[in-house]
């Protein structure tokens, strides 16, 4: 692709602009720019016709990028992200360190139907938000699990979530969630998938129960209120 990266730290008076054309750095120069880092990506695979041929429709490819940005925002509430596609800002997170702010930047008013989740069991800590009522989706695409800070997919985590939400989700729909799961590193093996997206647990029962009981408790607790935007 044709990529331009502009970046400046808070301590520097000026920034740096790097221009990369199809994998070849054409220039590195000092520039005036706001604090932070901006990537502008254009003409994907323009110099590799074979790869370009297999690209899907622009809307589909943009959807893949949007999904990646969503996971980045939800994994790092302490970093402010702004994702712009075709001149339109799709996501803009506050970067204030609050998970509620990051979730609101993705789900907006829908966050009002999400319940705060917090608990621990057998050394597994679970915190985040779970959709309640009519917020179920047709697929699991909006189930975001972060294990020790990293986005992961796991049938065990999904099973625990869905079992806990069974009485709160319409038949044929999947509950949404943003759950950060913290556990000892020796309980999880990330080397079971080439992209390290899928994981294996040394004790699946413990992990399942931690998700199940923590989420069920949050949904059944009458004192738990629906969440609005962070203030």
C-alpha positions as CSV (number, residue, x, y, z in Angstrom):
1,X,0.0,0.0,0.0
2,X,0.9,3.7,-0.1
3,X,1.3,4.5,3.6
4,X,2.1,7.8,5.4
5,X,2.9,7.8,9.1
6,X,3.0,11.1,11.0
7,X,3.9,11.0,14.7
8,X,4.9,13.3,17.5
9,X,5.5,12.7,21.2
10,X,4.3,15.1,23.8
11,X,7.8,16.1,24.7
12,X,8.8,17.0,21.1
13,X,8.2,20.4,19.5
14,X,7.9,18.9,16.0
15,X,7.0,15.4,14.6
16,X,8.3,13.0,12.0
17,X,6.6,12.1,8.7
18,X,7.5,8.9,7.0
19,X,6.3,8.1,3.5
20,X,6.2,4.4,2.4
21,X,5.4,3.5,-1.2
22,X,4.7,-0.2,-1.7
23,X,7.2,-1.3,1.0
24,X,9.9,1.2,0.0
25,X,10.5,4.2,2.3
26,X,10.7,7.3,0.1
27,X,11.2,10.0,2.7
28,X,11.6,10.6,6.4
29,X,11.3,14.3,7.3
30,X,10.5,16.6,10.2
31,X,7.0,18.1,10.2
32,X,4.5,20.1,12.2
33,X,1.8,17.8,13.5
34,X,-0.4,17.3,16.6
35,X,0.6,14.9,19.4
36,X,0.0,11.3,18.6
37,X,0.4,9.0,15.6
38,X,-1.6,9.0,12.3
39,X,-1.5,6.3,9.6
40,X,-3.0,7.0,6.2
41,X,-3.3,3.9,4.0
42,X,-4.2,4.2,0.3
43,X,-4.3,1.9,-2.8
44,X,-4.0,-1.5,-1.0
45,X,-2.0,-4.0,-3.1
46,X,-1.6,-1.5,-6.0
47,X,1.8,-3.1,-6.8
48,X,0.8,-6.7,-6.3
49,X,-1.9,-7.5,-8.9
50,X,-2.3,-11.1,-7.7
51,X,-3.2,-10.1,-4.2
52,X,-5.4,-7.2,-5.5
53,X,-7.4,-9.7,-7.6
54,X,-8.5,-11.5,-4.5
55,X,-9.6,-8.5,-2.5
56,X,-13.3,-8.5,-1.7
57,X,-15.7,-5.5,-2.2
58,X,-14.5,-2.3,-0.5
59,X,-17.3,-2.4,2.0
60,X,-16.3,-6.0,3.1
61,X,-12.6,-5.1,3.4
62,X,-13.4,-1.9,5.3
63,X,-15.5,-4.1,7.6
64,X,-12.4,-6.2,8.4
65,X,-10.5,-3.1,9.3
66,X,-13.3,-1.8,11.4
67,X,-13.4,-5.1,13.4
68,X,-9.7,-4.8,14.1
69,X,-10.0,-1.2,15.2
70,X,-12.9,-2.2,17.5
71,X,-10.8,-4.8,19.2
72,X,-7.9,-2.4,19.6
73,X,-10.1,0.3,21.2
74,X,-11.7,-2.2,23.6
75,X,-8.3,-3.7,24.5
76,X,-6.6,-0.4,25.3
77,X,-9.0,2.1,27.0
78,X,-5.9,4.1,27.9
79,X,-5.1,5.0,24.3
80,X,-7.3,7.3,22.2
81,X,-8.0,5.9,18.7
82,X,-9.7,7.7,15.8
83,X,-10.6,5.5,12.9
84,X,-11.5,7.3,9.6
85,X,-12.6,5.5,6.5
86,X,-13.6,7.2,3.2
87,X,-13.4,10.5,5.0
88,X,-15.9,9.5,7.7
89,X,-15.0,9.0,11.4
90,X,-16.3,5.6,12.4
91,X,-14.7,5.2,15.8
92,X,-13.2,7.8,18.2
93,X,-12.3,6.6,21.7
94,X,-11.5,8.9,24.7
95,X,-8.3,7.2,25.8
96,X,-9.1,8.1,29.5
97,X,-8.3,4.6,30.8
98,X,-12.0,3.8,31.5
99,X,-13.3,0.6,29.8
100,X,-16.8,2.1,30.0
101,X,-15.7,5.0,27.8
102,X,-14.1,2.6,25.2
103,X,-17.3,0.5,25.1
104,X,-19.4,3.6,24.7
105,X,-17.3,4.8,21.7
106,X,-18.1,1.5,20.0
107,X,-21.7,0.8,21.0
108,X,-23.1,4.3,21.8
109,X,-26.6,4.4,23.1
110,X,-26.8,0.6,22.9
111,X,-24.5,0.5,26.0
112,X,-27.6,1.4,28.1
113,X,-28.7,-2.2,27.6
114,X,-25.4,-3.6,28.8
115,X,-24.6,-4.7,32.4
116,X,-21.4,-4.1,34.3
117,X,-19.7,-7.4,35.2
118,X,-17.0,-7.8,37.9
119,X,-16.0,-10.8,39.9
120,X,-13.4,-13.5,40.4
121,X,-13.3,-17.2,41.0
122,X,-10.4,-19.7,41.4
123,X,-7.8,-17.2,40.4
124,X,-9.7,-16.0,37.3
125,X,-10.8,-12.3,37.4
126,X,-13.6,-11.2,35.0
127,X,-14.5,-7.6,34.4
128,X,-16.4,-5.8,31.6
129,X,-19.9,-5.5,30.1
130,X,-22.5,-7.9,28.8
131,X,-25.5,-7.2,26.6
132,X,-28.9,-7.8,28.2
133,X,-32.4,-8.3,26.7
134,X,-32.8,-7.5,23.0
135,X,-29.2,-6.7,22.4
136,X,-28.4,-10.2,21.1
137,X,-26.8,-10.5,17.6
138,X,-27.2,-13.0,14.8
139,X,-23.5,-14.1,15.2
140,X,-20.8,-14.1,17.8
141,X,-18.9,-11.2,16.1
142,X,-19.7,-8.9,19.0
143,X,-18.3,-11.2,21.7
144,X,-15.0,-9.6,22.6
145,X,-12.8,-11.5,25.1
146,X,-9.4,-10.2,26.2
147,X,-7.2,-12.6,28.1
148,X,-4.5,-10.8,30.1
149,X,-5.0,-7.8,27.8
150,X,-5.0,-9.6,24.5
151,X,-8.0,-10.3,22.2
152,X,-8.7,-14.0,22.0
153,X,-11.3,-16.4,20.7
154,X,-12.4,-19.3,22.8
155,X,-15.3,-21.7,22.7
156,X,-15.0,-22.1,26.4
157,X,-15.5,-18.4,27.1
158,X,-18.4,-18.2,24.6
159,X,-20.0,-21.2,26.2
160,X,-19.8,-19.8,29.7
161,X,-21.2,-16.5,28.5
162,X,-24.1,-18.0,26.6
163,X,-25.0,-20.4,29.4
164,X,-25.2,-17.4,31.8
165,X,-27.3,-15.3,29.4
166,X,-29.6,-18.1,28.2
167,X,-32.6,-16.7,30.1
168,X,-31.8,-13.1,29.0
169,X,-31.3,-13.6,25.3
170,X,-33.8,-14.5,22.5
171,X,-33.5,-17.9,21.0
172,X,-31.2,-18.0,18.0
173,X,-29.4,-14.8,19.1
174,X,-25.9,-14.5,20.7
175,X,-25.2,-12.1,23.7
176,X,-22.7,-9.3,23.1
177,X,-19.9,-8.8,25.6
178,X,-16.7,-6.9,26.3
179,X,-15.0,-9.0,28.9
180,X,-11.4,-8.7,30.2
181,X,-10.3,-11.9,31.8
182,X,-7.1,-12.0,33.9
183,X,-5.6,-15.3,35.0
184,X,-2.2,-16.8,35.8
185,X,-0.1,-17.2,32.6
186,X,0.4,-20.9,33.2
187,X,-3.4,-21.5,32.9
188,X,-3.5,-20.5,29.2
189,X,-1.6,-21.7,26.1
190,X,-1.7,-19.2,23.2
191,X,0.4,-21.3,20.9
192,X,-2.5,-23.3,19.4
193,X,-3.3,-21.0,16.4
194,X,-1.0,-19.5,13.8
195,X,-2.4,-16.0,14.5
196,X,-2.6,-16.7,18.2
197,X,-6.2,-15.8,18.3
198,X,-7.4,-19.1,19.8
199,X,-6.3,-20.4,23.1
200,X,-6.3,-23.6,25.2
201,X,-6.8,-23.6,29.0
202,X,-5.2,-26.0,31.4
203,X,-8.4,-26.2,33.3
204,X,-11.4,-25.4,31.1
205,X,-13.9,-26.1,33.9
206,X,-12.5,-23.4,36.1
207,X,-12.5,-20.8,33.3
208,X,-16.0,-21.7,32.2
209,X,-17.4,-21.4,35.8
210,X,-15.6,-18.1,36.3
211,X,-17.3,-16.6,33.3
212,X,-20.7,-18.3,34.0
213,X,-21.1,-17.4,37.6
214,X,-19.7,-13.9,37.3
215,X,-22.0,-13.0,34.4
216,X,-25.0,-14.7,35.8
217,X,-24.6,-12.9,39.1
218,X,-24.4,-9.5,37.3
219,X,-27.6,-10.3,35.3
220,X,-29.6,-11.6,38.2
221,X,-28.6,-8.9,40.7
222,X,-31.6,-6.6,40.8
223,X,-29.4,-3.8,42.1
224,X,-27.3,-3.8,38.9
225,X,-28.3,-0.8,36.7
226,X,-28.0,-0.4,33.0
227,X,-25.0,1.5,32.0
228,X,-25.0,4.8,30.2
229,X,-22.1,6.7,28.7
230,X,-19.1,7.4,30.9
231,X,-19.1,10.8,32.5
